[in-house]
């Protein structure tokens, strides 16, 4: 819609501003072209009802807007005014009469090197101004970058952070464009300046190649690629590729910071590769400074049965610390759980196998429920019926999880039994007979079966569901308590098995699959 077409529409009034048609809409609200009392064009974002009807959301957004108004940068569409107390709360920003970067690339194709350099430097400068007031954009993407006279202008800075946080607190859902949400935003991790450098790299990758950095397809497929760090850098200038690959790292601590990005862009402008700037020695990490939040960073985790995308328990990471892993998992707890399950197999393989099957089904149920609920909210928006629909559909998802787990168990069981037989042949009993049901054979078979279930076919959903469950059930402050409990349990089970001399196969009479003597 052209400027003339917009102004030709019937105008309305909102506070001291006259509205002249829509410019667009998004998760936050509807954006209108407006004129202030002096006749200057502005962009007015009228908030959606789920924010407008939430007093706490209004109060938090008001606190954040007071911070955002301190940003003054030519490449940032700064906040000019806001009325968050009226019946129709709105935020006013500078009007930028430019096309979105996504539209520019769709119409003209990937950017040439000089344009790409101008884009990268401009976005880096804008992010620095935003970070200087301790705000993280969180949702930097081509749709939030307007191109005006060849320069990028960032829109929705900071506000995207606050409204996403409001949605996360009230619904447990992080909204955004699949493929442009960083791994830590997806998984409900801590948001830092590194989050914006990830969005910066994703935006530049799109501009350099003309394709989304993580491909297209169903939302859960694209998000899985983001979590795994499977970015598509084909078509990106080889000199720039090392910088973007480093900035798209799943681990925020491995991403380059402001100074490294600028240095790498200087090298790129000089015709050099960015490899020298961003390459890390093995095992080295970059500790990104955390942006102090100017709002209450306390998202509430929903029940597991309806845990949607990006949920997490209350933030319990000490200031300056980083999460155990970018996915939010508790690796030490997982390792202790693995040891406990192997020890359990030494004591009673049948009972332990049943317990593992139940845990796997529950993990798949959690992953399926949160994916379906996230897709529903992404496609239709948040509705009051969401949790009811999730609850009513849980029995079907449970049946599906049982069926999938039954199929996924075939390979681990076969490999586990084969391993037990092989170990029994290699380590015969004192009388020289092979004994696949000996403690070493059963332990080795159980370990191989568990590892195959975790990393084999269908293991992705199992790992994601387990990660979500651990984030809810195991706060960081209780991590070592859980590790200690599991290690003590493993030691007790192993001691009991060694004392008995062989595994118990209760409740069956004899060892299955011919494992007995």
N, C-alpha and C positions, 0 to 999 in steps of 0.2 A: 504494500500500500504506500503510495507516494505521499509527500508532505501536503500537497494540494488536496489529495483525496481525504487525508485525515482532517484537515481544517475545514473541509466542506461539510463534515458531518455535524449533526446537531450537538452543540456543546452543552455541558452541564457544569455544575459548580461543586467543588469539594474544598471546604474551608475557604481560604483566600485564593484558591487556584481554579482556573477554568479548564475543564477537560475537553480534549478534541480528538477522541477516538483512541482505540487500543493500539499499543505498540507490540504487545505480546503477553504471554502468561507463562508461569512456571509453578514450582512447588510452593513458593512463598505467596504468590498472589497474582493479580492482574496488573499489568503495567500500562499506564495511560500517558499519552502526550498531554502536557499541561502548560499553561501560561501563568506566570506569577503576576503580581500587581503592576510590575514594570514592563510586562509584555515579553519577558524572557522565557524561552522554552525550557521546560524541565521534564524529567521522567518521574511519574508518581506511581508508586507501587501500593496498591490497595490490598491489605492483608486478607488472606483466606479466613473463613469462619473458624477453623480449628485453632487458629492463633488469636483471632479477634475475640473469641468467647472464652479465652483462658486468661484470667487476671494475672496469674504468675508469669505466663508467657509474655504478656504486655510489659510487665515490670522488668523482666530480664532484658527484653529487647530495648526498652527505654535506656537501661544502664549501658548497654552495648552501643547504642546510637550515639550517646554522649562521647564515647571513645572514638567512634568512627568519624565523627565530625572534625577531629583534629587532623585527619589526613588531608594534605593539600599537595597534589602531584598532578602534572598535566596528563599523565597516562592512567589516571584513576578517576572514575566517575564518582566523585566524592558525595557524601551525604550533605544536603543543604538544610533540610528541615524535616520535621516529623511531628505527627499528632497521634499519639498512641492511647489517648484517653477518650476519644470520641466514639460514636456509634460505628463509624467506619475508619478504623485506624489505618494510617498510611505513612509511608516514608518517601521523601522527596530527594532525588539525586540529580546531578547535572545531566542534561540531555546530550547524548552523543549521536549525531546524525550520520552514523556509519553502519556498514553492513557487518553481520556476524562473521567471524573467521570461518565457521563451518560453511556458511553460504558462499563466501569468497572462494574457498577451496573447491566446493562442489561445482561452481560456475567456471572457474579458471584453471583448476587443477593444482597440483602441488606447487609450493613456492620455490622460486629459484634461490640460489645461495645468498645473493645480496638481500633479498626480501626476508629470507629465513633468519639471517643474522640480525636484521633490524627488528624482527619479531622477538627473537630470543633476548636481545639486549633490552628492548623496551619492557618486556614482561618481567625480566629480572629487576629492572629499576623500579617498576611498580610494586613488585613484591617486597622489595627492601623498604619502601615507604610504608607499606601496610604493616610489615613486621616491626617497624620502628615504634608503632603505638601498641605493640603487644597483641596483635590480632592475627589470626590465621584465616585465610580465605576458605580453605577446605574443599571448595568445589570449583577449582580452576579447570576450565575446559574450553573447547572452541566456541561453544554457545555463550560463554561468559566473557568473550573477548571481541570487542568491536574494532573494526579497522577504519581509521579516519585519516585520510591523506597519507596512507602508507604506514601509519604508526598504530600499534595496538593500544586499546584503552580497556582496562579491566573494569568490569561491572560486578555488582552483587558481592563485593568484598566484605568480609566480616559478617554481613547479614546472613549469608549462606551458612556460616558457622553457627550463628545463634539459632536460626530457625531449624536447622538440622538437629541441634542440641535439644530444642523444645520438642521436636518430634521424637527424638530418641528417648527423652525422659517420659513422655506421655504415652508413647506407643511402642517403644522398643524397636523402632524401625529407622534406619538411616536411608533417606531418599537421595536420589541423585541419578546421574546418567551411567548405566553400566559401562565399564571400560574406562571411566574417568574418575571412579572412586578409588582411593588408595587402599592398599591391603589393610592398614590399621583402621581406616574409617569403616570398612566392611566388617571387620572383626571386632569393632567396639574398643579398639586400643586407644592409647593416648595420642592426641593430635599435637604436632609440633611444627616448627618451620619446615622440617623435612617433608611433611605432608604436602606443602605447597610446591616444593621442588619436584616432587613426584608428579603433581598435576602440571607443572611447567614442562617437564619432559614429555608427558603424555600429549600435551597440546602441540609441542614442537614436532613430535613424531607424526602426528596427524597432518600437520602443515607440510612436513618434509616429504611424506609418502603419498598423501591423499587418501590414506586409509586409517580406520580406527586402530590404535596401537595394540589392542587385544582382540581384534577381529569382530565379526558380527555373529549373530545367532541368538538362541534363547538366553534370557538374562542369567540363569544359573550357570550356563556354560561359559559365558563371558566372565562372570565373576570368579569362576573356578580358575580360569587362565590368569586373572589378576592375582589371585592368591598364590599361584604357583610361579608367578613371575615370567609367564610365557608370552613375552611381548613380541610383536612382529616388526622388526626394524628393516625389512627388505624395502629397498627404494630410498632409504635414508643415506645421505652422503657418508661415505666410509670415514671421512675425517671427523664427522660429528657423531658418528654412531657410538664410540666409546663413552662419550659424555652422557648421552641419553640412556644408554644401557646401565650406567652406574646410577643415574638419578632414578631409574625405574626399578631399582633393587627392592626386593620384598622387605628387607631389613632396613628400617629408617636410619640406623646408625651407619650403614654402608653408603648412604647417598652423599654426594658432594654438597657443600654448603655455599653460601653467597660468594665468598671470595674465590673458591675453586671454580664455581660456574663462570664468574666474570673472567678469571684467568684463562679458562678453557675457551671462552668465546673470543678472547683476544688472540689466542693461538689460531683459532679457526679463521678469524678475519685476516690473519697473516698468511693463510694458506697452509698452515701446519695441522697435524692431527691432534685431537684432544686427548690422546692416550696418555701422554706424559703427565697431564694434570690430574687425571682421575684414577690412575692405576694405584691399587693398594698392595702393600706387601701381604703375603699369606698370613691370615689370622689377625690383621690389623683392622681397627674399626675407627669410625669417626663418631664422636659423641656430639650430637646436635643439641644446641641449647634449646631448652623448652620454653615456649612462650607462656608466660603466666596468664592463666585464664582470668577474664574479667567478669566471669559469671560463675554460678554454682555448678561445678563439674561433678555431678552426682547422679548419673543415669541409673534408673532402677531396672533390674533384670526381671523380665517376665517369667512365668512358669515355664519349665522345660517343655511341657506338652505343646505349648504354643510359641516357643521361642523363635522370633523372626530374625531376619538377617541383621547382624551387627549388634547383638545384645551383649551386655557385659554386666558384671556385678559392680557395686560401688567402687570407685577408683581408690585403690589402696597402694599404689606405687609411690614410694617416697620421692620427694622432690629431687630432680636430677638423676633419678634412676631410670633404667630402660626395662622394658618387658623382657621376660625370659626368651621369647621368640616372637617374630613378627605376627604369627598367627594367634598369639595369646595362649598357646598351650603351656602346660607345666611339664617340661621334659623330664625332670627328676621324678615327678609323681608317676609319669608314664613308665619310666625305667623300673621304679619300685613295684608298680603294678605288674609289669612283665615278670619280674623275679618271683613275686608272690604267686602268680598263676602257674609258673613252671613248678614251683615248690608244691602247689596244690595238686598238680598232675602227678607228682611223685607220691603223694599221700593217697589220692583217689582220683584217677583219670576220668572216671565217668561223671562224678559230681562236678569236677572242675570243668569238664567239657560242657555240661549243662549250664553252669554259671557263665562261661564265656559266651555261649549262644545267646543267653538272655541279655547280657551286656551289649553284645553286638546288635541285637534287634532294637534295644532301646536307643543306642547311638544312631542307628539308621532312622528310627522314628523321629528323633529330635531333628536330624538334618532334613528329612522330608517335610516335616511340619513347618519348619522355619522357611524353607525354600518356597513352599506353596503359598504361605502367608505373605512372604515378601513379594512374590510375583503378583499376587492378588492386589496388594496395596499399591504396587508400582503401576499396574495397569488401570486400576479403578479408583485409586486414592483411598484414604483411610475412611472406614465406615464403622458404625457402631456394631454391625453384625459380624465383624471380622473374627473376633475371638469365639463367638458362637459357632461360626462356620468351621473354624479350626477345631473346636471341641467335637462337633458332630462328625467331622470327617476323620477324626483320629482313629476310630476302629478300622476304617478302610486303609488308612496309612499303616496301621499296625499289621494288618494282613499282608499288605504289600511288603513291609519290612521283613516279615517272617519268610515269605516266598523268596525274596532276594537273598536273604541270609542263607536259606537252605541251598540255593544254587551256588552262592559264593563259598560255601563250606566244603564243597566237593574237593577242590584242589588242595586246600590245606590239610584235610583229613588224609587224602591219598599220600601226599608228600610226608606227612607226619608218621603214618604207618610204615611207609617205605624206609624212612630214616631209622625208625625203631628196629626194623628187621636188619638193616645194614650194621647198626651199632651193635646189635646182639650177636652178629657173626664176627665182628671185629673184636669184641670184648666178651668171649665165652665165659661160662660159669667155671667154677673151680674143677668140676668134673669133666670139662672140655665140651659140654653141650652148649649149643646156641640158645640164647634165652632172650627174645625180643621184649619180654615183659620185665626185664631187670630194671633196676633204678636208673642206671646210666642211659639205657635204651629209651625208656619212657621219657626221661628228662630231655634228651636230645630231640626225640620226636615231637614233644610238646613245644619246645622252643622253635623248631622249624615250622610247625603248624601255625603258631601265633604270628611269626614273622611273615609267613605267606598270606595269612588273612589280612594283615595290616598293609602290606605293600603289593599284594597281588590284585587280580581282577576284582573290581568292586570295592577296593580298599579306600578310594578317595572319599566316598560318602561316609565310610566308617571313621576315617580320620577326622573329617570335618565335624561330624556329630559328636565324637569324643572330645574334640577341642572345645566345642560349645558347652558341653556338659561340664568339663573341668573348669572352664572360666566361671560358671555359675556356682559349682559345688566347692571349688577349692580356691578361696581367696589367696592372694599372694602371701598374706601374713600367716596363713595356716599351711603353707606349702610343706615346710619341713616337718610339721606335725603329722601330716598325711604320709610323708615319706617314712618317718620313724615307725608309724603304726604298720605300714605295709611290710617294712623290712622285718620287724618283730614277728609279724604273722608268717612271713616266708621262712624265717628261721625256725619257728615252732613247727610248721608243717614238714620242713625238711628233716628236723630232728626226729619227729614221730615216724616218718617214712624210713629213715635209716635204722631206727630202733626195731621196726617191724621186719626189716630186711627185704621187703618187696611191697609194691603198691597194693592197696585194697581196691577191689573192683565193685564194691557195694554201689548200687543195689543188685547188680547182676551176679550170677554165680561164678562165671569164668571170664577170663579176658577175651574180648571180642577180636575179630579179624585174625584168629589163630596166633595171638601174641603169647598165650600161655604156654606152659611146658607141655 
